[in-house]
Amino acid sequence: MSAPDEALAAEVNPQKRRTGLSRIWHATGYSLQGLRAGWGESAFRQEACAAVVLIPAAFWLGRSWVETALLAGSVMLVMIVELLNTGVETAIDRIGPEWHALSKRAKDMGSAAVLLALLLAAGIWIAALLQRFQA
C-alpha cells in the first residue's frame, strides 16, 4: 500500500493507526460487537444454544484429545460459518433490497457453506457416538 493510500485508510478507519495492546484491545471489542450482532440472528442463537450442550458433551464423548477437538471444533465451525454467512447476507442487504441474480447466488453459497458445516458436524458426532456405544 502506498503512503497516500495508508494515510487515507488511517483517516477512514482509526483502527489502522493503533498498534500493540491498543489495537488488540479495540479489535477484541469489535469482535464482541460481532458476536452480539450474531446473537440477533435466530440461526446463530440456535447453534450457540446447541453448543452450550454439545461442547461439554464433547469432553465426555471424546476418548482422546483428538476426538474431543474434532467434536468441539465441528460445533465451533458451524458457528463460525454461520457468522460469515450472516456477514455476507448483511453486506448484500446493505447494497439494496432489489432482487439480483448475483446477490441471490452469494446468499445461496453462504447458505450452502452452513449446510456443509452442519453435515460435517453431524457426521463427526454420529461416528463418535457409534464408536462409543458399539460394544
C-alpha positions in Angstrom: 0.0 0.0 0.0 1.4 3.4 -0.9 1.9 6.2 1.6 -1.2 8.2 0.3 -3.3 5.0 0.5 -2.2 4.3 4.0 -3.0 7.9 5.1 -6.4 7.6 3.6 -7.0 4.2 5.2 -6.0 5.7 8.6 -8.4 8.6 8.2 -11.3 6.3 7.3 -10.5 3.6 9.8 -9.0 4.7 13.2 -8.0 1.0 13.9 -5.3 1.4 11.3 -3.4 3.9 13.5 -3.5 1.7 16.6 -0.6 -0.6 17.4 0.2 -3.1 20.1 -2.1 -3.6 23.0 -4.4 -0.8 22.0 -5.0 -2.5 18.6 -5.7 -5.8 20.3 -8.0 -4.2 22.9 -10.1 -2.5 20.3 -10.1 -5.5 17.9 -11.4 -7.6 20.8 -14.2 -5.0 21.4 -15.1 -5.2 17.7 -15.2 -9.0 17.9 -17.5 -8.9 20.8 -19.8 -6.5 19.0 -19.8 -9.0 16.1 -20.9 -11.8 18.5 -23.6 -9.5 19.9 -24.8 -8.8 16.3 -24.7 -12.5 15.5 -26.8 -13.2 18.6 -29.5 -11.1 16.9 -29.9 -13.9 14.3 -32.1 -16.8 15.2 -29.9 -19.4 13.4 -26.8 -18.3 15.4 -28.8 -18.3 18.7 -29.9 -21.9 18.0 -26.4 -23.0 17.1 -25.0 -21.2 20.2 -27.6 -22.9 22.4 -26.7 -26.3 20.9 -23.0 -25.5 21.5 -23.7 -25.0 25.2 -24.8 -28.6 25.4 -22.5 -30.2 22.7 -19.2 -28.7 23.7 -19.3 -30.1 27.3 -20.6 -33.4 25.8 -17.5 -33.5 23.5 -15.4 -33.8 26.6 -17.5 -36.7 27.8 -17.7 -38.4 24.4 -14.2 -37.9 23.1 -11.8 -40.7 24.1 -8.7 -38.7 23.2 -7.8 -35.1 22.9 -8.1 -35.5 19.1 -11.6 -36.8 19.3 -12.6 -34.1 21.7 -11.1 -31.4 19.5 -12.9 -32.8 16.4 -16.2 -32.9 18.2 -15.9 -29.5 19.8 -14.3 -28.0 16.8 -17.0 -29.1 14.4 -19.6 -27.3 16.6 -17.5 -24.2 16.6 -17.0 -24.4 12.9 -20.8 -24.3 12.4 -21.0 -21.1 14.4 -18.1 -19.6 12.6 -19.6 -20.3 9.2 -22.9 -19.0 10.3 -21.3 -15.7 11.3 -19.6 -15.4 8.0 -22.8 -16.3 6.1 -24.7 -13.6 8.1 -21.9 -11.1 7.3 -22.3 -11.9 3.5 -26.1 -11.5 3.8 -25.8 -8.3 5.7 -23.4 -6.7 3.2 -25.6 -7.7 0.3 -28.7 -6.3 2.0 -26.9 -3.0 2.6 -26.4 -2.7 -1.2 -30.1 -2.6 -1.7 -33.4 -4.6 -1.3 -34.0 -5.2 -5.0 -33.5 -8.8 -6.3 -30.4 -9.5 -8.2 -29.1 -12.8 -9.5 -25.6 -12.3 -8.1 -26.9 -11.3 -4.7 -29.0 -14.5 -4.7 -26.1 -16.6 -5.7 -23.9 -15.2 -3.0 -26.6 -15.8 -0.3 -27.2 -19.3 -1.6 -23.5 -20.1 -1.5 -23.3 -18.8 2.1 -26.3 -21.0 3.0 -24.6 -24.0 1.3 -21.5 -23.4 3.4 -23.6 -23.5 6.6 -25.3 -26.7 5.4 -21.9 -28.3 4.6 -20.6 -27.3 8.1 -23.7 -28.8 9.7 -23.3 -32.1 7.7 -19.7 -32.3 8.7 -20.5 -31.8 12.4 -23.3 -34.3 12.2 -21.1 -36.9 10.5 -18.4 -36.4 13.2 -20.8 -36.7 16.0 -22.6 -39.7 14.6 -19.3 -41.5 14.0 -18.2 -40.8 17.6 -21.5 -41.9 19.1 -21.4 -45.1 17.0 -17.9 -45.9 18.1 -18.6 -45.1 21.8 -21.7 -47.3 22.0 -20.6 -50.2 19.9 -19.5 -52.8 22.4 
